Amino acid sequence: METININIEGRIYAVDKSMTVLEAARSVGYNIPTLCYWKGGHNSLASCRVCLVEIATARGGRLFASCVYPVADVPAEKGFVIKISSPMAVEARRASVELLLSNHNQDCQACVKNGHCELYEVASIVGARPGKFAGARTDRHVDEVAPGIIRDSSKCILCGRCIERCKEAQGIGILGFEKRGFNTFVSPIADRSFANVPCIQCGQCVNVCPTGALSEKREISCIDKAKAEGKFIVVQTAPAVRAALAEEFGYKIGELNATGKMVAALHRLGFDRVFDTNFAADLTIMEESQELVNRITKKGVLPQITSCSPGWINYLEYYYPQCIPNVSTCKSPHEMEGAIIKSYFAKAHDLDPKNIYVVSVMPCTAKKGEAKRPQNAVNGLADVDCVITTRELAAMIKRAGIVFRELPEEEFDQDLLGQYSGAAPIFGVTGGVMEAALRTAYHTLTGKEFGPIDFKACRGLEAVKEAEVEINGLKVKVAIASGMKNAKVLLDQIKEGKSPYHFIEIMGCPGGCINGGGQPFVKPNLKPEEGADILETYRQKRANILYTIDEKCAVRQSHNNPDIVKIYKDFLGEPCSELSEELLHTSYVANREKYPEVK
């Protein structure tokens, strides 16, 4: 690291020469407020002007956006002084925030970002005065059509974070600035709905929005309605939810495996059964690994690609329909569990499937749309009736007056669908599906267990990972990618007929479900002890929870889960059987229109 001396408020500091003034100031203990900047992610657009500092020279002081101004341009030996607390800088930052507030819908009490709003926090820091600027406001644009995401331009501050995140994480660029000047707003092209453009509904834009301009489409009222109608309500929770839910109640990232408290809360919320989607993750592995074995032994279409991520499936249908033959036909775990609840479980308990209401708690906004796909229904009955995010579950717990920290540790209901193996929880992190599938595929092909159990080459948060395992003399080559920008490399190889792999795992969100669009919001500027690297550390902390659950499980391969063995013996027959195909497999849309005609 090459350092340079800079002068901040009259003191000399040695900092990394490649830093911006903002990064340098924070590295030595100053907290300059920001709104458009996101540490470790996209480069700032310097659009909010909240991080203004005065840089004083012999010829006078000038204001600069510290998030983009390089320290190399302000060396101390040339007499430059960075002033954060000068009257000019303080007043400029306050005026910037007051101007943002003048065009903002300050419906704070009803806003989904209440308690997490960065604009509110920054307004407090700079001492913004209410109503300082008054006048006309930009026209409001609201999009509530898409299944997973809502856009409300009256809360947008034009920071551009969502625009850059869509490009940086997914390589798509669905969002952009529309119109100019006072009339500028952020939206998909021509102010279309998210439902009428090739948006994959991943929710990464929601995660970085500093206000409530972008939010998940909440479905808590649907559960309330089902209760009022006397439905038999079954709830299931995805692996990644337990790795992050505690953050909504004041725990540090990675501090608590929230499984026991989460289950206790769900019992207190009045659900008739509380099940773990981990059971269906094991079920998915049984089906998907058998499908892979069939393709390898019968010379089917390779590479096979995983199908658990609905954001990835949306991307497939919009951008790479020619790769559909490569994709596993397996439904995602929560859809499988819904199908089993409304068939196997319903029959065992003499319940009418039409009276069963299945709620999935997911880390993902794209799951909301997935549940509504007609391909994910059996005999016209949807597998899953309602999807809520980790954030929505936290809201329900708070609404019910449940004190999360005082909850005891409780177990999931052990009623046909209760047990899971260690292979299941790692579904929530990139590489986890691949590792779980290899554990079982190895056993299917060899009749032996792979030792050691861990396929550690599948682990890590790198953009693209490769691994190779020898099974019965065959060197099985696999690849793992998360985020569509990274997956595109692998998909282009398939498209060109140059893919060297047998099996590919793709997850829609960078890092996998632990970083899903419905997970708790993470502040963009955490202190080191809280997880300073916004794109790596917090994901790794959440991932560690899931890997620890795996390590502590007595059974760590899906095919050894007693409840899985029982369901095949008593109900399904065998993986990829006729009944399995009917209940647990799906199909895809090869001609999905990117820009449908808007009526």
C-alpha positions as CSV (number, residue, x, y, z in Angstrom):
1,M,0.0,0.0,0.0
2,E,1.4,3.4,-1.0
3,T,0.5,6.1,1.5
4,I,0.2,9.9,1.3
5,N,0.0,12.5,4.1
6,I,-3.2,14.5,4.2
7,N,-4.3,17.3,6.5
8,I,-7.8,16.9,8.2
9,E,-8.9,19.6,10.5
10,G,-5.2,20.6,11.2
11,R,-3.9,17.1,11.9
12,I,-1.7,15.1,9.5
13,Y,-2.6,11.5,8.7
14,A,-0.9,8.9,6.5
15,V,-3.6,7.2,4.4
16,D,-3.8,4.9,1.4
17,K,-3.1,7.0,-1.7
18,S,-5.8,5.2,-3.7
19,M,-8.6,6.3,-1.3
20,T,-11.1,9.0,-1.7
21,V,-11.4,11.8,0.9
22,L,-14.4,10.1,2.4
23,E,-12.7,6.7,2.7
24,A,-9.6,8.4,4.2
25,A,-11.5,10.4,6.7
26,R,-13.4,7.3,7.8
27,S,-10.2,5.3,8.1
28,V,-8.9,7.8,10.7
29,G,-12.1,8.1,12.7
30,Y,-14.3,10.8,11.0
31,N,-17.9,9.9,10.0
32,I,-18.9,12.0,7.0
33,P,-22.6,11.3,6.3
34,T,-23.5,9.9,2.9
35,L,-26.6,8.7,1.0
36,C,-25.6,7.8,-2.5
37,Y,-22.3,6.1,-1.5
38,W,-22.2,2.3,-0.7
39,K,-19.0,1.0,0.7
40,G,-17.5,-2.0,-1.2
41,G,-20.2,-1.9,-3.9
42,H,-20.7,0.4,-6.9
43,N,-18.8,3.6,-7.3
44,S,-20.7,6.6,-6.0
45,L,-22.5,8.9,-8.4
46,A,-21.9,11.8,-6.1
47,S,-25.5,12.7,-6.6
48,C,-26.8,13.4,-3.1
49,R,-24.2,16.1,-2.1
50,V,-24.5,15.0,1.5
51,C,-20.8,14.3,1.9
52,L,-19.5,17.8,1.0
53,V,-16.4,18.9,2.7
54,E,-14.4,22.1,2.4
55,I,-10.9,21.8,0.9
56,A,-9.0,25.0,1.9
57,T,-6.0,26.4,0.1
58,A,-4.1,29.7,0.1
59,R,-6.6,30.8,-2.5
60,G,-9.6,30.1,-0.4
61,G,-11.9,27.2,0.3
62,R,-14.1,25.2,-2.1
63,L,-16.7,22.5,-1.6
64,F,-16.1,18.9,-2.9
65,A,-18.0,15.7,-2.8
66,S,-15.7,13.6,-0.6
67,C,-17.0,10.3,-1.9
68,V,-15.4,10.8,-5.3
69,Y,-12.6,13.3,-4.6
70,P,-9.2,11.4,-4.5
71,V,-6.8,12.1,-1.6
72,A,-4.0,12.3,-4.2
73,D,-5.3,15.7,-5.2
74,V,-5.1,17.1,-1.6
75,P,-1.6,16.4,-0.3
76,A,-0.7,18.0,3.0
77,E,2.7,19.3,1.8
78,K,0.9,21.6,-0.7
79,G,-1.0,23.3,2.1
80,F,-4.4,21.7,1.4
81,V,-6.6,21.3,4.5
82,I,-9.7,19.1,4.5
83,K,-12.3,20.8,6.7
84,I,-15.3,18.7,7.7
85,S,-16.6,21.0,10.4
86,S,-16.1,24.4,8.9
87,P,-19.2,26.6,8.7
88,M,-19.2,26.3,4.9
89,A,-19.1,22.5,5.0
90,V,-21.6,22.1,7.8
91,E,-24.2,24.5,6.2
92,A,-23.7,22.9,2.7
93,R,-24.4,19.4,4.0
94,R,-27.4,20.6,5.9
95,A,-28.8,22.5,2.9
96,S,-28.3,19.4,0.7
97,V,-30.4,17.2,3.1
98,E,-33.1,19.9,3.5
99,L,-33.5,20.1,-0.3
100,L,-33.9,16.3,-0.4
101,L,-36.5,16.5,2.3
102,S,-38.4,19.3,0.5
103,N,-39.2,16.8,-2.3
104,H,-39.7,13.8,-0.1
105,N,-42.9,12.1,1.1
106,Q,-42.3,12.2,4.8
107,D,-44.9,9.5,5.6
108,C,-42.4,8.1,8.1
109,Q,-44.8,6.3,10.5
110,A,-46.3,4.1,7.7
111,C,-43.1,3.6,5.7
112,V,-41.7,0.1,5.6
113,K,-38.2,1.6,6.1
114,N,-39.3,3.2,9.4
115,G,-36.4,2.5,11.8
116,H,-34.0,1.8,9.0
117,C,-34.3,5.0,6.9
118,E,-30.9,6.5,6.1
119,L,-32.4,9.8,5.1
120,Y,-33.9,10.2,8.5
121,E,-30.7,9.3,10.2
122,V,-28.6,11.7,8.1
123,A,-31.1,14.5,8.6
124,S,-30.6,14.0,12.3
125,I,-26.8,14.1,12.0
126,V,-26.7,17.3,9.9
127,G,-29.4,19.0,11.9
128,A,-31.8,19.5,9.0
129,R,-34.6,22.0,9.7
130,P,-38.1,20.8,8.8
131,G,-39.9,22.8,6.2
132,K,-36.9,24.9,5.3
133,F,-37.6,24.7,1.6
134,A,-41.2,24.5,0.4
135,G,-42.9,24.5,-3.0
136,A,-43.9,22.2,-5.8
137,R,-42.9,18.5,-5.7
138,T,-42.0,16.1,-8.5
139,D,-45.0,14.1,-9.7
140,R,-45.5,10.8,-7.9
141,H,-45.1,7.5,-9.7
142,V,-46.2,4.3,-7.9
143,D,-45.7,0.8,-9.2
144,E,-47.5,-2.0,-7.3
145,V,-48.1,-4.4,-10.2
146,A,-45.1,-6.7,-10.0
147,P,-45.4,-9.6,-7.6
148,G,-42.3,-8.9,-5.5
149,I,-41.3,-5.2,-5.5
150,I,-43.1,-1.9,-5.1
151,R,-41.7,1.5,-6.3
152,D,-42.8,4.8,-4.9
153,S,-41.0,7.8,-6.5
154,S,-42.3,10.2,-3.8
155,K,-39.7,8.7,-1.4
156,C,-36.9,8.5,-4.0
157,I,-33.9,10.9,-3.4
158,L,-32.3,10.2,-6.8
159,C,-29.2,8.7,-5.2
160,G,-28.8,6.2,-8.0
161,R,-27.8,3.3,-5.8
162,C,-30.5,1.0,-7.2
163,I,-29.4,1.8,-10.7
164,E,-25.8,0.9,-10.0
165,R,-26.7,-2.1,-7.9
166,C,-28.7,-3.7,-10.8
167,K,-25.8,-3.3,-13.1
168,E,-23.1,-4.2,-10.6
169,A,-24.7,-7.4,-9.2
170,Q,-26.8,-8.6,-12.1
171,G,-25.3,-7.0,-15.2
172,I,-28.8,-6.1,-16.3
173,G,-29.5,-2.3,-15.7
174,I,-33.3,-2.4,-15.5
175,L,-33.4,1.0,-13.8
176,G,-32.4,4.4,-14.9
177,F,-33.1,8.1,-14.6
178,E,-36.1,9.2,-16.6
179,K,-36.7,12.8,-17.8
180,R,-34.4,15.7,-16.7
181,G,-34.2,18.5,-14.2
182,F,-36.9,18.9,-11.6
183,N,-39.0,16.2,-13.3
184,T,-36.3,13.5,-13.0
185,F,-37.4,10.2,-11.4
186,V,-36.0,6.6,-11.3
187,S,-37.8,3.8,-13.0
188,P,-37.6,1.0,-15.6
189,I,-37.6,2.4,-19.1
190,A,-40.5,4.7,-20.0
191,D,-41.9,4.5,-16.5
192,R,-43.0,0.9,-17.1
193,S,-43.9,-1.4,-14.2
194,F,-41.3,-3.9,-13.0
195,A,-43.9,-6.4,-14.3
196,N,-43.5,-5.2,-17.8
197,V,-39.7,-5.3,-18.2
198,P,-37.2,-8.1,-17.9
199,C,-36.6,-7.6,-14.1
200,I,-35.7,-10.8,-12.3
201,Q,-37.3,-9.5,-9.0
202,C,-34.2,-10.3,-7.0
203,G,-34.7,-7.3,-4.7
204,Q,-31.0,-6.3,-4.7
205,C,-32.2,-2.8,-5.5
206,V,-34.5,-2.8,-2.5
207,N,-31.5,-3.8,-0.2
208,V,-29.5,-0.7,-1.1
209,C,-32.3,1.8,-1.3
210,P,-31.7,4.3,1.6
211,T,-35.4,5.2,1.9
212,G,-38.7,3.4,1.3
213,A,-38.7,4.2,-2.5
214,L,-38.2,0.5,-3.2
215,S,-39.7,-2.2,-1.0
216,E,-40.9,-5.7,-1.0
217,K,-44.6,-6.2,-1.7
218,R,-45.9,-7.2,1.7
219,E,-48.3,-10.1,2.1
220,I,-48.9,-10.1,5.9
221,S,-52.5,-9.1,5.3
222,C,-53.0,-12.3,3.2
223,I,-52.1,-14.3,6.3
224,D,-54.5,-12.3,8.4
225,K,-57.3,-13.0,5.9
226,A,-56.6,-16.7,5.8
227,K,-56.8,-16.8,9.6
228,A,-60.1,-15.0,9.5
229,E,-61.4,-17.6,7.0
230,G,-60.5,-20.4,9.3
231,K,-57.8,-21.9,7.0
232,F,-55.4,-24.6,8.3
233,I,-52.2,-22.5,8.1
234,V,-48.8,-24.1,7.7
235,V,-45.7,-22.0,7.8
236,Q,-42.2,-23.1,6.6
237,T,-38.9,-21.2,6.9
238,A,-35.9,-21.2,4.5
239,P,-32.4,-21.9,5.8
240,A,-31.1,-18.4,5.3
241,V,-33.9,-16.8,7.4
242,R,-32.5,-18.2,10.7
243,A,-29.0,-16.8,9.8
244,A,-30.3,-13.2,9.7
245,L,-33.6,-12.8,11.5
246,A,-31.9,-11.9,14.8
247,E,-30.5,-8.8,13.2
248,E,-34.0,-7.3,13.2
249,F,-34.0,-7.5,17.0
250,G,-30.7,-5.8,17.8
251,Y,-28.3,-8.8,17.5
252,K,-25.0,-8.2,15.6
253,I,-24.6,-9.9,12.2
254,G,-23.6,-13.5,12.7
255,E,-24.1,-13.4,16.4
256,L,-27.1,-15.8,16.7
257,N,-28.5,-18.8,15.0
258,A,-32.1,-17.7,15.4
259,T,-33.7,-21.1,14.7
260,G,-35.1,-21.9,18.2
261,K,-36.4,-18.4,18.9
262,M,-37.8,-18.1,15.4
263,V,-39.8,-21.3,15.8
264,A,-41.0,-20.1,19.2
265,A,-42.2,-16.9,17.7
266,L,-44.0,-18.7,14.9
267,H,-45.8,-21.0,17.4
268,R,-46.9,-17.9,19.3
269,L,-48.2,-16.3,16.0
270,G,-50.7,-19.0,15.9
271,F,-49.7,-21.1,12.9
272,D,-51.2,-24.6,12.9
273,R,-47.9,-26.2,11.9
274,V,-44.4,-24.8,11.9
275,F,-42.2,-26.7,9.4
276,D,-38.6,-26.3,8.2
277,T,-38.0,-25.9,4.4
278,N,-34.8,-27.9,5.2
279,F,-36.8,-31.1,4.8
280,A,-37.7,-30.1,1.3
281,A,-34.1,-29.1,0.6
282,D,-33.2,-32.7,1.3
283,L,-36.1,-33.8,-1.0
284,T,-34.7,-31.4,-3.7
285,I,-31.3,-33.0,-3.5
286,M,-32.8,-36.5,-3.9
287,E,-34.6,-35.4,-7.1
288,E,-31.9,-33.2,-8.5
289,S,-29.0,-35.6,-7.8
290,Q,-30.9,-38.4,-9.4
291,E,-31.7,-36.2,-12.4
292,L,-27.9,-35.5,-12.7
293,V,-27.1,-39.2,-12.4
294,N,-29.6,-40.0,-15.1
295,R,-28.1,-37.3,-17.4
296,I,-24.6,-38.6,-16.9
297,T,-25.4,-42.3,-17.3
298,K,-27.9,-41.9,-20.1
299,K,-26.0,-39.2,-22.0
300,G,-28.6,-36.6,-21.4
301,V,-28.2,-32.8,-21.8
302,L,-25.1,-31.5,-19.9
303,P,-24.2,-29.5,-18.0
304,Q,-27.2,-29.7,-15.7
305,I,-28.0,-26.4,-13.9
306,T,-29.7,-26.0,-10.5
307,S,-33.2,-24.5,-10.4
308,C,-33.7,-23.4,-6.7
309,S,-33.3,-19.7,-7.3
310,P,-36.4,-17.9,-8.9
311,G,-34.4,-14.8,-9.7
312,W,-32.1,-17.0,-11.8
313,I,-35.0,-18.8,-13.4
314,N,-36.5,-15.4,-14.4
315,Y,-33.1,-14.4,-15.9
316,L,-33.0,-17.7,-17.8
317,E,-36.4,-17.2,-19.4
318,Y,-35.7,-13.6,-20.4
319,Y,-32.1,-13.8,-21.5
320,Y,-31.0,-17.4,-22.1
321,P,-34.1,-19.5,-23.1
322,Q,-31.8,-21.7,-25.3
323,C,-30.3,-23.0,-22.0
324,I,-33.7,-24.3,-20.7
325,P,-32.9,-27.9,-21.6
326,N,-29.8,-27.7,-19.3
327,V,-31.8,-26.6,-16.3
328,S,-33.1,-29.1,-13.7
329,T,-36.9,-29.5,-13.7
330,C,-36.9,-29.7,-9.9
331,K,-39.1,-27.1,-8.2
332,S,-37.4,-25.1,-5.5
333,P,-37.5,-26.5,-2.0
334,H,-40.4,-24.4,-0.6
335,E,-42.5,-25.3,-3.6
336,M,-41.8,-29.0,-3.1
337,E,-42.7,-28.7,0.5
338,G,-45.9,-26.9,-0.4
339,A,-46.8,-29.7,-2.8
340,I,-46.0,-32.4,-0.2
341,I,-48.0,-30.6,2.5
342,K,-51.1,-30.5,0.3
343,S,-50.7,-34.2,-0.7
344,Y,-48.8,-36.5,1.6
345,F,-49.4,-34.5,4.8
346,A,-53.0,-33.7,3.9
347,K,-53.8,-37.3,3.3
348,A,-52.2,-38.4,6.5
349,H,-54.3,-36.0,8.6
350,D,-57.5,-36.2,6.5
351,L,-57.3,-32.5,5.6
352,D,-58.8,-31.0,2.5
353,P,-55.9,-29.5,0.5
354,K,-58.2,-26.6,-0.5
355,N,-58.4,-25.6,3.1
356,I,-54.6,-25.7,3.7
357,Y,-52.9,-22.4,3.4
358,V,-49.1,-22.6,3.0
359,V,-47.0,-19.7,4.0
360,S,-43.3,-19.6,3.1
361,V,-40.9,-17.3,5.0
362,M,-38.1,-16.6,2.5
363,P,-35.0,-14.4,2.3
364,C,-36.1,-13.6,-1.2
365,T,-38.5,-11.2,-3.0
366,A,-38.5,-13.3,-6.2
367,K,-40.1,-16.2,-4.3
368,K,-43.3,-14.1,-4.2
369,G,-43.6,-14.3,-8.0
370,E,-42.4,-17.9,-8.1
371,A,-45.4,-19.0,-5.9
372,K,-47.8,-17.5,-8.4
373,R,-46.3,-19.3,-11.4
374,P,-49.0,-21.7,-12.9
375,Q,-46.2,-24.2,-13.5
376,N,-45.9,-24.5,-9.7
377,A,-49.4,-25.8,-9.1
378,V,-50.9,-29.3,-8.9
379,N,-54.4,-29.9,-10.2
380,G,-54.9,-26.1,-10.2
381,L,-53.9,-25.7,-6.6
382,A,-50.9,-23.6,-5.9
383,D,-48.1,-25.3,-3.9
384,V,-47.5,-22.1,-1.8
385,D,-50.2,-19.6,-1.1
386,C,-48.2,-16.7,0.4
387,V,-44.6,-15.7,0.7
388,I,-43.3,-13.3,3.3
389,T,-39.7,-12.1,3.6
390,T,-37.4,-12.2,6.7
391,R,-38.2,-8.5,7.2
392,E,-42.0,-9.2,7.0
393,L,-41.7,-12.0,9.6
394,A,-39.9,-9.6,11.9
395,A,-42.7,-7.1,11.4
396,M,-45.3,-9.7,12.3
397,I,-43.3,-10.6,15.5
398,K,-43.1,-7.0,16.5
399,R,-46.8,-6.3,15.7
400,A,-47.7,-9.2,18.0
401,G,-45.8,-7.7,20.9
402,I,-43.5,-10.7,21.1
403,V,-40.2,-9.9,22.9
404,F,-37.8,-11.9,20.7
405,R,-34.8,-11.8,23.1
406,E,-36.9,-13.4,25.8
407,L,-38.2,-16.3,23.7
408,P,-37.2,-19.8,24.6
409,E,-35.6,-22.2,22.1
410,E,-38.3,-24.4,20.5
411,E,-38.2,-27.2,17.9
412,F,-40.0,-27.4,14.6
413,D,-43.1,-29.6,14.5
414,Q,-42.0,-33.2,14.0
415,D,-45.0,-34.3,12.0
416,L,-43.9,-36.3,8.9
417,L,-41.8,-33.4,7.6
418,G,-39.7,-32.6,10.6
419,Q,-36.2,-34.1,10.2
420,Y,-33.4,-32.7,7.9
421,S,-29.8,-33.4,7.2
422,G,-26.8,-31.1,7.4
423,A,-26.9,-30.9,3.6
424,A,-30.1,-28.9,3.8
425,P,-29.2,-25.7,5.7
426,I,-26.2,-24.9,3.4
427,F,-28.7,-24.3,0.6
428,G,-28.7,-20.8,1.9
429,V,-25.2,-19.9,0.8
430,T,-23.6,-20.0,-2.7
431,G,-22.1,-23.4,-3.3
432,G,-24.4,-25.1,-0.8
433,V,-26.7,-26.8,-3.3
434,M,-23.8,-28.1,-5.2
435,E,-22.1,-29.5,-2.2
436,A,-25.3,-31.1,-0.9
437,A,-26.0,-32.6,-4.4
438,L,-22.5,-34.0,-4.7
439,R,-22.8,-35.8,-1.3
440,T,-25.8,-37.7,-2.6
441,A,-24.8,-38.1,-6.2
442,Y,-21.6,-39.7,-5.1
443,H,-23.5,-42.2,-3.0
444,T,-26.0,-42.9,-5.8
445,L,-23.2,-43.7,-8.3
446,T,-20.8,-45.6,-6.0
447,G,-23.0,-46.9,-3.2
448,K,-20.4,-45.3,-0.8
449,E,-20.3,-42.2,1.2
450,F,-17.8,-39.5,0.1
451,G,-15.1,-38.9,2.7
452,P,-14.6,-36.4,4.1
453,I,-18.2,-35.2,3.9
454,D,-17.4,-31.6,3.1
455,F,-16.7,-30.6,-0.5
456,K,-14.8,-27.5,0.6
457,A,-13.9,-26.5,-3.0
458,C,-17.6,-25.5,-3.3
459,R,-17.3,-23.0,-0.5
460,G,-16.4,-19.4,-0.5
461,L,-17.9,-16.2,-1.8
462,E,-15.9,-15.8,-5.0
463,A,-17.8,-14.7,-8.1
464,V,-17.2,-18.0,-9.9
465,K,-15.8,-21.2,-8.4
466,E,-14.8,-24.5,-10.0
467,A,-14.3,-27.9,-8.5
468,E,-13.7,-31.5,-9.7
469,V,-14.5,-34.8,-8.0
470,E,-13.8,-38.2,-9.3
471,I,-16.8,-40.6,-9.1
472,N,-16.3,-44.2,-10.3
473,G,-13.5,-43.1,-12.6
474,L,-15.4,-40.2,-14.0
475,K,-14.0,-36.7,-13.3
476,V,-17.1,-34.7,-12.6
477,K,-16.4,-31.0,-13.2
478,V,-18.7,-28.4,-11.5
479,A,-19.0,-24.7,-11.4
480,I,-20.7,-22.3,-9.1
481,A,-21.8,-18.7,-9.7
482,S,-24.0,-16.2,-7.8
483,G,-25.3,-13.0,-9.3
484,M,-26.3,-12.9,-13.0
485,K,-23.3,-10.8,-14.0
486,N,-21.1,-13.8,-12.9
487,A,-23.4,-16.5,-14.2
488,K,-23.4,-14.9,-17.7
489,V,-19.8,-16.2,-18.2
490,L,-20.9,-19.8,-17.6
491,L,-24.1,-19.4,-19.7
492,D,-22.2,-18.0,-22.7
493,Q,-20.0,-21.1,-22.6
494,I,-23.1,-23.3,-22.8
495,K,-24.6,-21.2,-25.5
496,E,-21.5,-21.5,-27.6
497,G,-21.2,-25.3,-26.9
498,K,-17.9,-24.8,-25.0
499,S,-18.9,-25.6,-21.4
500,P,-16.5,-28.1,-19.8
501,Y,-18.8,-28.8,-16.8
502,H,-21.2,-31.6,-15.8
503,F,-23.1,-29.6,-13.2
504,I,-23.5,-25.9,-12.5
505,E,-25.1,-24.1,-9.5
506,I,-26.5,-20.6,-10.1
507,M,-28.0,-18.4,-7.5
508,G,-29.6,-15.1,-8.4
509,C,-28.2,-13.0,-5.5
510,P,-24.5,-12.5,-5.0
511,G,-23.5,-14.8,-2.1
512,G,-26.7,-16.8,-2.3
513,C,-29.9,-16.6,-0.2
514,I,-28.0,-15.2,2.8
515,N,-27.9,-12.0,0.7
516,G,-31.4,-12.2,-0.6
517,G,-33.6,-9.3,-1.4
518,G,-35.8,-9.9,1.6
519,Q,-33.1,-10.1,4.3
520,P,-32.6,-7.5,7.0
521,F,-31.1,-4.2,5.8
522,V,-27.4,-3.8,6.4
523,K,-26.1,-0.3,7.0
524,P,-23.6,0.7,4.2
525,N,-21.0,2.0,6.6
526,L,-20.5,-0.5,9.4
527,K,-17.7,-0.3,12.0
528,P,-15.0,-2.9,11.7
529,E,-16.3,-4.9,14.7
530,E,-19.7,-5.1,13.1
531,G,-18.5,-6.3,9.7
532,A,-16.7,-3.6,7.8
533,D,-16.6,-5.1,4.3
534,I,-20.1,-4.6,3.3
535,L,-20.0,-7.1,0.4
536,E,-18.0,-9.9,2.1
537,T,-17.9,-9.9,5.9
538,Y,-21.6,-9.8,6.6
539,R,-22.3,-12.5,4.1
540,Q,-19.6,-14.7,5.5
541,K,-20.9,-14.2,9.0
542,R,-24.4,-15.4,8.0
543,A,-22.9,-18.2,6.0
544,N,-20.9,-19.4,9.0
545,I,-24.1,-19.9,10.9
546,L,-25.4,-22.3,8.2
547,Y,-22.2,-24.2,7.9
548,T,-22.1,-24.6,11.7
549,I,-25.6,-26.1,11.7
550,D,-24.4,-28.6,9.0
551,E,-21.4,-29.6,11.1
552,K,-23.5,-30.2,14.2
553,C,-26.1,-32.4,12.4
554,A,-25.8,-36.2,13.2
555,V,-26.9,-36.9,9.6
556,R,-25.2,-34.8,6.9
557,Q,-26.4,-36.4,3.6
558,S,-29.9,-36.0,2.3
559,H,-30.3,-39.6,1.4
560,N,-29.8,-40.6,5.0
561,N,-32.5,-38.4,6.4
562,P,-35.0,-40.8,8.0
563,D,-38.1,-38.8,7.0
564,I,-36.8,-38.6,3.4
565,V,-36.4,-42.4,3.4
566,K,-39.9,-42.8,4.8
567,I,-41.6,-40.5,2.3
568,Y,-40.1,-42.4,-0.6
569,K,-41.0,-45.7,0.9
570,D,-44.6,-44.8,1.8
571,F,-45.5,-42.3,-0.8
572,L,-43.2,-41.2,-3.7
573,G,-41.7,-44.6,-4.5
574,E,-38.3,-43.4,-5.7
575,P,-36.6,-40.2,-6.9
576,C,-37.9,-39.0,-10.3
577,S,-40.8,-41.4,-10.2
578,E,-44.1,-40.7,-12.0
579,L,-45.6,-39.2,-8.8
580,S,-42.4,-37.2,-8.0
581,E,-42.5,-35.8,-11.5
582,E,-46.2,-34.7,-11.0
583,L,-45.6,-33.1,-7.6
584,L,-42.0,-32.0,-7.4
585,H,-41.0,-31.0,-11.0
586,T,-41.9,-28.0,-13.1
587,S,-41.4,-26.5,-16.5
588,Y,-40.2,-23.2,-17.9
589,V,-41.3,-20.5,-20.4
590,A,-39.2,-20.4,-23.6
591,N,-40.7,-17.3,-25.1
592,R,-41.1,-14.9,-22.2
593,E,-41.6,-11.5,-23.6
594,K,-39.2,-8.8,-22.2
595,Y,-41.4,-5.8,-22.9
596,P,-45.0,-6.9,-23.2
597,E,-47.6,-4.5,-24.6
598,V,-49.0,-2.4,-21.8
599,K,-52.8,-2.2,-22.0
